[in-house]
Amino acid sequence: MFPADMTPAARLPDWPAADGDATGSKNMLQLVELRWLAVFGQVLTITVVHFGLGIELPLPMMAMVLVALVVLNVLSMLRLQARRSVTNPELFLSISLDVAALTAQLYLSGGATNPFISLYLLQVVLTAVLLDMRWSLAILALTGACYLLLIQFYIPFVLPAELEGQLFRLHLQGLVVCFLLDSVLVSIFVARIRRNLAHRDERLAALRQQKAEEDHIVRMGLLASGAAHELGTPLATVLVLLGDWRRMAVFKEHPDLLQDIEEAEAAILRCKTIVTGVLTSAGEVRGEAPSLTTVKTFLDDLVEEWRAARGFTGLTYRNDFGEDMPIISDPALKQVLANILDNAQEAPAGRIHLAVRREDDHLSLSVEDDGPGFPPDMLERVGRPYQSSKGKTGGGLGLFLVVNVVRKLGGTVTVGNRPEGGARVALRLPLAALAVGGYDEYRG
């Protein structure tokens, strides 16, 4: 048995699940974190101004605004636990409530004369990054209206006697603090939000790639089905002609020619079996119920058929699956494993080892060989169509089909080279995807 380690390796990426875009939820979480910082910053500022500088502030009303922000954060966290994608209107509402809270605090502490009125810019920038133009314009209009109202309506500062005449100096100090605060918060949170958006774009690109590959497979399936239909008639014709030749006296007098005819008939019958299998996999054969089998029977039969068809004696097979379980005999999975074994044989390899074991609720299969292994540049592009190390026109579809069939079943593929030479392809499939009850769900 070959060792399990290998280097280098290329693990094919997990494709995004179809459970909605998580970007909105991540952005909402950023707003929640920012709101906690706002609560902490307001508590600190109120404490310094009221108790440190002796400037009277309406503490009960300002505390009510802080409590409202805390309640809003709690509700936002409960919303995130629902695990549904957060929509743009929800993000807009959340930012609007933050603007309202900031406006209330500014109204209670000097209005437009409060240097922290520049914090409106943070809300405008966040909206411009998170949402599209219409939402950004709405927040811009809202903050602009609040700014204008705070010029006319606010509770003015009441300075203690020792600070009279120092209002301008205090205002400048507040502007410096507000500028630094705005700069730090914008830099940190915009960077985080842009990272979330970049991850979203990567998921969308992966989905587009997956759709393109699935469309490619559909086209290949149509071509294979059409070719199978077209090949049926000439194969049957050749088989009839061979039967006629068998009965001709000239061939009966030459046992060597008769043996050649028998071998040709066997090859034609195998071709017809392959064509029938293609049509069955494509859904052309009607009225046949799905075939029930077990894990061990499915794999044992596959190995036996592959050995008989290829005449390859260098394949060793070890099945450590453990307690057997019933599954659906999936022709696509059967073709996948045959493709992997064919690729190893064509590498060329003198020895091939197929190992099977159970890992919790997954079926793990690995195919190792002593061939030349995968070129490094191919490992970087493994799973893409027409990426082949054999240099054949139209080659490279084997691993492409392997990747897509395994992905359809919810599994993963790992491809790499063994340190002592040779290649290794490992499959990991959820047993639920092969089980009788869960097969239709995964295939659908």
Secondary structure by P-SEA (a helix, b strand, c coil): cccccccccccccccccccccaaaaaaaaaaaaaaaaaaaaaaaaaaaaacccccccaaaaaaaaaaaaaaaaaaaaaaaaccccccaaaaaaaaaaaaaaaaaaaaaccccccccccaaaaaaaaaaacccaaaaaaaaaaaaaaaaaaaccccccccccccccaaaaaaaaaaaaaaaaaaaaaaaaaaaaaaaaaaaaaaaaaaaaaaaaaaaaaaaaaaaaaaaaaaaaaaaaaaaaaaaaaacaaaaacaaaaaaaaaaaaaaaaaaaaaaaaaaaaccccccccccccaaaaaaaaaaaaaaaaccccbbbbbcccbbbbbcccaaaaaaaaaaaaaaaaccccbbbbbbbbcccbbbbbbbbccccccaaaaaccccccccccccccccaaaaaaaaaaaaacbbbbbbccccbbbbbbbbbccccccccccccccc
